[in-house]
Amino acid sequence: MFQVTSSGLHRPAFRLSLRPQAGLTTAVHELGIMQSTLGLVEEHARRANATRVHRIVLRIGALAGVDPDALRFAFEVVVPGTIAAGATLQIDAVPALAHCAACQQDFAPETGFIFQCPRCGTLSGQVSQGRELELFRLELS
Ligand SMILES: [Zn+2]
């Protein structure tokens, strides 16, 4: 068994850049994300000459607009018949962080979409972390 990590590959294609689409329900949104994810998984497995996928690790930011439970459900729906059938899906939640330009420090926003620095009160629109939606690691053999 070996691992493929996003930090070891440095491929832009490894990062998903999907955003919620208007008019679609949440479940359909997550279904689309999972189909794209499995497409990437199959591509990486093929490139590594792997025949089995043991674990898929996704990093999902708190601001990514993705429901982890819906994602797990979508995985069960789309995984049968793919190379990832039987694999474990691990979802690592990434908490939101914003950057305060005045303090030059990151802070964890207390509410969803208003980022106000708890030290100096400055409002920040700079999200440092929390928009992640990426295939982080694969365990293949
Ligand atoms: Zn500040």
Residues whose N, C-alpha, C, O or C-beta is under 5 A from the ligand:
A	BS01	ZN	C100 A102 C103 C117 R119 C120 G121 T122
